[in-house]
């Protein structure tokens, strides 16, 4: 009857403000899930990250860029550069060997990405860590 429906909507009006959907926390969850996936799968593609986070690639890029100021690929490259800097300063591996081990398409591209993220060349990183 109409009285029952009225009471239902009154109860619903009381409950709804407490069930507010927080889009910010969902975005943070997606970012953390993406970062964790990238950290554990450095050679992953953006499509694999998006699939893991259950969002489209464009949604992932959009959220990641707005929330962190960088793209998922830039985050992945930064991690690879940190690993490269460690290898440059702690091993005698050649720049090409390090580039290959980190799956860069070429040594010149590796140098470009390294300089973008560290502001230094492989030689400069190696020289500053010589004892």
C-alpha positions in Angstrom: 0.0 0.0 0.0 1.0 3.7 -0.3 1.8 4.0 3.5 4.3 1.2 3.3 6.0 2.7 0.2 6.1 6.1 1.9 7.8 4.6 5.0 10.2 2.8 2.7 11.3 6.0 1.0 11.6 7.8 4.4 13.9 5.0 5.7 15.8 5.1 2.4 16.3 8.9 2.8 17.7 8.3 6.3 20.2 5.6 5.1 21.5 7.0 1.8 23.7 9.8 3.2 25.6 7.2 5.2 26.2 5.1 2.1 28.0 7.8 0.2 30.4 6.4 -2.5 33.9 7.7 -2.0 35.5 8.0 -5.5 38.8 9.3 -4.1 39.4 6.1 -2.1 38.6 4.0 -5.2 41.2 5.9 -7.2 43.8 5.5 -4.4 43.1 1.7 -4.4 43.6 1.6 -8.2 46.9 3.5 -7.9 48.2 1.3 -5.2 47.2 -1.8 -7.0 48.8 -0.6 -10.2 52.0 0.4 -8.4 52.3 -2.9 -6.7 51.7 -4.8 -10.0 54.4 -2.7 -11.7 56.9 -3.2 -8.9 56.4 -7.0 -9.0 56.2 -7.1 -12.9 58.7 -4.6 -14.2 58.3 -5.8 -17.8 54.5 -5.5 -17.8 52.5 -3.6 -20.4 49.9 -0.9 -19.6 47.2 -3.3 -20.8 48.3 -5.9 -18.3 48.3 -3.3 -15.5 44.8 -2.1 -16.5 43.5 -5.7 -16.6 44.9 -6.4 -13.2 43.2 -3.2 -11.8 39.9 -4.1 -13.6 39.8 -0.8 -15.5 40.4 0.3 -19.1 43.8 1.5 -20.2 42.4 5.0 -20.7 40.9 5.1 -17.2 44.2 3.8 -15.7 46.2 6.5 -17.5 43.7 9.2 -16.5 43.6 8.3 -12.8 47.3 7.7 -12.6 48.2 11.0 -14.3 45.7 13.0 -12.2 46.6 11.4 -8.9 50.4 11.0 -9.3 51.4 13.5 -12.0 53.0 10.7 -14.1 51.8 7.9 -16.3 52.0 4.2 -15.4 54.8 3.8 -18.0 56.8 6.7 -16.5 56.5 5.0 -13.1 57.7 1.8 -14.5 60.6 3.5 -16.3 61.6 5.3 -13.0 61.8 1.9 -11.3 63.9 0.5 -14.1 66.2 3.5 -13.9 66.7 3.0 -10.2 67.6 -0.6 -10.8 69.9 0.5 -13.7 71.7 3.1 -11.4 72.2 0.4 -8.8 73.7 -2.0 -11.4 75.9 0.8 -12.8 77.3 1.6 -9.4 77.6 -1.9 -8.1 78.7 -4.1 -11.0 81.1 -4.0 -14.0 78.3 -4.8 -16.5 78.5 -2.8 -19.6 75.8 -0.2 -20.4 74.5 -2.5 -23.2 74.3 -5.5 -20.9 72.3 -3.5 -18.3 70.1 -2.1 -21.1 69.5 -5.6 -22.4 68.9 -7.1 -18.9 66.2 -4.4 -18.3 64.6 -5.1 -21.7 65.1 -1.7 -23.2 64.6 -1.8 -27.0 68.1 -0.2 -27.6 71.0 1.1 -25.6 70.4 4.6 -27.0 66.8 4.5 -25.8 68.0 3.3 -22.4 70.4 6.2 -22.1 67.7 8.7 -23.1 65.3 7.3 -20.4 68.0 7.1 -17.8 68.9 10.8 -18.4 65.2 11.8 -18.3 64.7 10.2 -14.9 68.0 10.8 -13.2 69.5 13.7 -15.1 72.7 11.7 -15.6 74.4 9.6 -18.1 75.4 6.0 -17.3 79.1 7.1 -17.2 78.2 9.9 -14.7 76.3 7.5 -12.5 79.3 5.1 -12.6 81.9 7.8 -11.9 80.0 9.3 -8.9 79.9 5.9 -7.2 83.6 5.1 -7.6 85.3 4.8 -4.2 
